[in-house]
Amino acid sequence: MCRAAPISSVEDMSELVLEGLKAKQQKTWASGDYGAVAALIHPMAEETIQAADLSASAEVLDIAAGTGNASIAAARCGCRVTATDYVPGLLVRARERAEAERLPLTTEVADAENLPCADGRYDAVVSVVGAMFAPDQERTAAEMTRVVRRGGTIALANWTPDGFIGEMFRTVGRRVPPPPGIRGPVEWGSEERVRELFGDRVSDLRTERREFVFRFTSPEHFADYFREHYGPTLKAFEALGPDGGKPLYDDLVALAGRYNTATDGTARIPSAYLQIIATRA
């Protein structure tokens, strides 16, 4: 069994503020139907796990696993996977998916900033657009490196600041400003920031800018889908109310239109992410 091993935050922010923010985040990610969005981006997890080149029987921890994209990709490679997330309902969906494919998967409710695991417990830690949303970035990076053994693998996929999703967050943030003092999650999609976060705790850190393509029947379909299913946008629309929500909806439709590369009347939206593979020093 894992055991609790909390560490001190390196963010200049009180624990009370962070805990309040995380409680709000938990409600956000539990709203809507994140699984409907995660199902679209599963190929990102498959590509990241293949790039990590994990061995069969490797002990793998998926941090902020959501509905289990990276966990299932690793389990398909014969790894022994523990999926963690601080939203229990998302882990229920991960177990259902694993059971449907007859894949072994252990799940545990856990906070990315305070993983209930012994030092060096895992051969690899992975996170696909998950841990990047934890508010205390330094603490999250420290926990990732703490729980993986020396010589083990850290494999991440994070949306970039300058890609479509980064722009979507800025678009929403202009209508519903994010909490002050919190660094944006898409900073995890910057190689410079990732190197700063991990420092000398990792070696052989390799990054590759990759692209996932969202496909919808139209830019309006994209806006409708994210308004209904994706917690952060759903909550933004709720905060704005019917009158304030219309300008945000129009903003999202316009954004999808600017990024749309389809020529057949549908929406093809390239979305950049950074794939990161590192070795625990």
C-alpha positions as CSV (number, residue, x, y, z in Angstrom):
1,M,0.0,0.0,0.0
2,C,1.0,3.6,-0.5
3,R,1.7,5.8,2.5
4,A,1.1,9.5,2.8
5,A,4.2,11.6,2.2
6,P,3.3,15.3,2.0
7,I,5.9,17.9,1.1
8,S,6.0,21.7,1.6
9,S,4.7,24.0,-1.1
10,V,7.2,26.1,-2.9
11,E,4.5,28.5,-4.1
12,D,4.2,31.8,-2.4
13,M,0.6,31.1,-1.5
14,S,-1.2,30.1,1.7
15,E,-2.4,26.5,2.1
16,L,-5.8,27.8,2.8
17,V,-6.0,29.6,-0.5
18,L,-4.7,26.6,-2.4
19,E,-7.2,24.2,-0.7
20,G,-10.1,26.5,-1.5
21,L,-9.0,26.7,-5.1
22,K,-8.6,22.9,-5.4
23,A,-12.0,22.4,-3.9
24,K,-13.5,24.6,-6.6
25,Q,-11.5,22.8,-9.3
26,Q,-12.8,19.5,-8.1
27,K,-16.4,20.7,-8.6
28,T,-15.4,22.0,-12.0
29,W,-13.9,18.8,-13.2
30,A,-16.8,16.8,-11.7
31,S,-19.3,18.9,-13.7
32,G,-20.4,18.2,-17.2
33,D,-19.0,15.0,-18.7
34,Y,-15.2,15.1,-19.0
35,G,-15.3,11.6,-20.3
36,A,-16.9,12.9,-23.5
37,V,-14.0,15.2,-24.1
38,A,-11.4,12.6,-23.0
39,A,-12.7,10.1,-25.5
40,L,-11.8,12.5,-28.3
41,I,-8.2,12.9,-27.3
42,H,-7.4,9.3,-26.4
43,P,-4.8,9.1,-29.3
44,M,-2.7,11.6,-27.4
45,A,-2.3,9.1,-24.6
46,E,-1.5,6.2,-26.9
47,E,1.2,8.3,-28.6
48,T,2.7,9.4,-25.3
49,I,2.8,5.9,-23.8
50,Q,4.5,4.6,-26.9
51,A,7.1,7.4,-26.8
52,A,7.8,6.5,-23.1
53,D,8.7,2.9,-24.3
54,L,7.6,1.4,-21.0
55,S,8.4,-2.3,-20.3
56,A,5.7,-4.9,-19.7
57,S,5.1,-5.4,-16.0
58,A,6.5,-1.9,-15.2
59,E,4.8,-0.2,-12.2
60,V,3.1,2.9,-13.5
61,L,1.4,5.8,-11.8
62,D,-1.0,7.9,-13.8
63,I,-1.4,11.3,-12.1
64,A,-4.6,13.2,-12.6
65,A,-5.8,10.3,-14.7
66,G,-9.3,11.5,-15.3
67,T,-11.2,8.8,-17.1
68,G,-8.1,6.8,-17.7
69,N,-6.7,7.5,-21.1
70,A,-3.1,7.1,-20.2
71,S,-3.8,4.4,-17.7
72,I,-5.5,2.3,-20.3
73,A,-2.8,2.9,-22.9
74,A,-0.2,1.7,-20.4
75,A,-2.3,-1.3,-19.3
76,R,-2.5,-2.3,-23.0
77,C,1.3,-2.5,-22.9
78,G,1.2,-4.9,-20.0
79,C,2.1,-2.4,-17.3
80,R,0.7,-2.6,-13.8
81,V,-1.1,0.7,-13.5
82,T,-2.5,2.8,-10.7
83,A,-4.7,5.6,-11.8
84,T,-5.1,8.5,-9.4
85,D,-7.4,11.6,-9.5
86,Y,-9.0,13.8,-7.0
87,V,-12.4,13.4,-8.6
88,P,-13.8,10.0,-7.6
89,G,-16.4,10.0,-10.4
90,L,-13.8,10.2,-13.1
91,L,-12.0,7.1,-11.7
92,V,-15.3,5.2,-11.7
93,R,-15.4,5.8,-15.5
94,A,-11.7,4.7,-15.8
95,R,-12.5,1.4,-14.0
96,E,-15.5,0.8,-16.3
97,R,-13.4,1.4,-19.4
98,A,-10.7,-1.0,-18.1
99,E,-13.2,-3.6,-17.2
100,A,-14.8,-3.4,-20.7
101,E,-11.4,-4.2,-22.2
102,R,-10.6,-6.7,-19.5
103,L,-7.5,-4.8,-18.5
104,P,-6.2,-4.8,-14.9
105,L,-6.3,-1.3,-13.3
106,T,-6.0,-0.1,-9.8
107,T,-7.6,3.3,-8.9
108,E,-7.0,5.6,-5.9
109,V,-8.3,9.0,-5.1
110,A,-5.3,11.3,-4.7
111,D,-4.2,14.9,-5.1
112,A,-1.4,15.5,-7.6
113,E,0.2,17.8,-5.1
114,N,0.2,15.3,-2.3
115,L,0.5,11.8,-3.7
116,P,-0.1,9.1,-1.0
117,C,3.0,7.0,-2.2
118,A,6.4,6.1,-0.9
119,D,9.5,7.7,-2.4
120,G,10.6,5.8,-5.6
121,R,7.6,3.6,-5.5
122,Y,7.0,3.5,-9.3
123,D,9.0,2.7,-12.4
124,A,7.2,5.5,-14.3
125,V,4.8,8.3,-13.8
126,V,2.6,9.6,-16.6
127,S,0.1,12.4,-17.1
128,V,-1.8,13.4,-20.2
129,V,-3.3,16.9,-19.9
130,G,-4.0,16.2,-16.2
131,A,-1.4,17.2,-13.7
132,M,-0.8,20.4,-15.6
133,F,-4.0,21.8,-14.0
134,A,-2.9,21.4,-10.4
135,P,-2.5,25.0,-9.1
136,D,0.9,24.6,-7.3
137,Q,3.2,23.7,-10.2
138,E,6.4,23.4,-8.2
139,R,4.8,21.1,-5.7
140,T,3.3,18.9,-8.5
141,A,6.7,18.6,-10.2
142,A,8.4,17.7,-6.9
143,E,5.8,15.0,-6.2
144,M,6.2,13.5,-9.7
145,T,9.9,13.1,-9.3
146,R,9.6,12.0,-5.7
147,V,7.5,8.9,-6.4
148,V,9.4,7.6,-9.4
149,R,12.6,5.6,-8.8
150,R,16.0,6.8,-10.0
151,G,16.4,5.9,-13.6
152,G,12.6,5.7,-14.0
153,T,10.5,7.5,-16.6
154,I,8.3,10.6,-16.5
155,A,6.0,10.9,-19.5
156,L,3.7,13.9,-20.0
157,A,1.6,15.5,-22.7
158,N,0.5,19.1,-22.0
159,W,-1.4,21.7,-24.1
160,T,0.9,24.5,-25.2
161,P,0.5,28.2,-24.5
162,D,0.4,29.2,-28.1
163,G,-1.9,26.5,-29.4
164,F,-5.6,26.3,-29.8
165,I,-6.4,25.1,-26.3
166,G,-4.1,27.8,-24.8
167,E,-6.0,30.4,-26.8
168,M,-9.3,28.9,-25.7
169,F,-8.3,29.4,-22.1
170,R,-7.4,33.0,-22.7
171,T,-10.7,33.5,-24.6
172,V,-12.6,32.2,-21.6
173,G,-10.4,34.1,-19.2
174,R,-11.2,37.4,-20.8
175,R,-14.9,36.8,-19.9
176,V,-14.3,35.0,-16.6
177,P,-10.9,35.9,-15.2
178,P,-9.0,33.1,-13.5
179,P,-8.0,33.4,-9.8
180,P,-5.1,35.9,-9.3
181,G,-1.7,34.6,-8.4
182,I,-2.0,31.2,-10.2
183,R,0.2,30.4,-13.1
184,G,-1.6,29.2,-16.2
185,P,-1.8,25.5,-16.7
186,V,-0.6,25.7,-20.3
187,E,2.8,26.9,-19.0
188,W,3.4,23.1,-18.6
189,G,3.4,23.1,-22.4
190,S,6.5,25.3,-22.5
191,E,9.9,23.4,-22.6
192,E,11.5,26.3,-20.7
193,R,9.0,26.1,-17.9
194,V,9.2,22.3,-17.7
195,R,13.0,22.4,-17.4
196,E,12.6,25.1,-14.7
197,L,10.1,22.9,-12.8
198,F,12.1,19.7,-12.8
199,G,15.5,21.2,-12.6
200,D,18.3,18.7,-11.8
201,R,15.9,16.1,-10.5
202,V,15.6,14.7,-14.1
203,S,18.1,13.9,-16.8
204,D,17.7,13.4,-20.6
205,L,14.6,15.5,-20.8
206,R,13.3,15.4,-24.3
207,T,10.4,17.4,-25.7
208,E,8.5,17.2,-29.0
209,R,5.8,19.6,-30.2
210,R,3.0,17.5,-31.5
211,E,-0.5,18.2,-32.8
212,F,-3.9,16.7,-32.1
213,V,-6.8,17.5,-34.4
214,F,-10.3,18.1,-33.0
215,R,-13.0,17.3,-35.6
216,F,-16.5,18.7,-35.4
217,T,-19.3,19.2,-37.9
218,S,-18.9,23.0,-37.5
219,P,-17.3,25.7,-35.3
220,E,-20.7,26.0,-33.6
221,H,-20.6,22.2,-32.9
222,F,-17.3,22.7,-31.1
223,A,-18.7,25.5,-28.9
224,D,-21.8,23.5,-28.1
225,Y,-19.8,20.4,-27.2
226,F,-17.4,22.2,-24.9
227,R,-20.2,24.2,-23.3
228,E,-22.0,21.1,-22.5
229,H,-19.3,18.6,-21.6
230,Y,-16.0,20.4,-20.6
231,G,-16.1,21.5,-16.9
232,P,-14.1,24.7,-17.2
233,T,-16.2,26.1,-20.1
234,L,-19.4,24.8,-18.6
235,K,-18.7,26.6,-15.3
236,A,-17.7,29.8,-17.2
237,F,-21.1,29.8,-19.0
238,E,-22.9,29.2,-15.7
239,A,-21.0,32.1,-14.1
240,L,-21.9,34.5,-16.9
241,G,-25.6,33.5,-17.1
242,P,-27.7,33.5,-20.3
243,D,-27.0,37.1,-21.3
244,G,-23.3,37.0,-20.6
245,G,-22.9,33.6,-22.0
246,K,-23.8,34.6,-25.6
247,P,-20.7,36.8,-26.1
248,L,-18.5,33.9,-24.8
249,Y,-20.3,31.5,-27.2
250,D,-19.7,33.8,-30.1
251,D,-16.0,34.1,-29.0
252,L,-15.5,30.4,-29.0
253,V,-17.2,30.0,-32.4
254,A,-15.0,32.7,-33.8
255,L,-11.9,31.1,-32.3
256,A,-12.7,27.7,-33.8
257,G,-13.3,29.4,-37.1
258,R,-9.9,31.0,-37.0
259,Y,-8.1,27.7,-36.4
260,N,-10.3,25.7,-38.7
261,T,-8.4,24.1,-41.6
262,A,-11.3,22.1,-43.1
263,T,-12.3,22.8,-46.7
264,D,-15.5,20.8,-46.7
265,G,-17.7,22.9,-44.4
266,T,-16.9,21.0,-41.2
267,A,-14.4,21.9,-38.5
268,R,-10.8,20.6,-38.4
269,I,-9.0,22.2,-35.5
270,P,-5.2,21.5,-35.0
271,S,-4.3,21.8,-31.3
272,A,-0.6,21.8,-30.3
273,Y,0.7,20.0,-27.3
274,L,4.1,19.3,-25.9
275,Q,5.2,15.7,-25.4
276,I,7.8,15.3,-22.6
277,I,9.9,12.3,-21.8
278,A,12.4,12.5,-18.9
279,T,14.5,10.2,-16.8
280,R,14.6,10.5,-13.0
281,A,18.1,11.5,-12.1
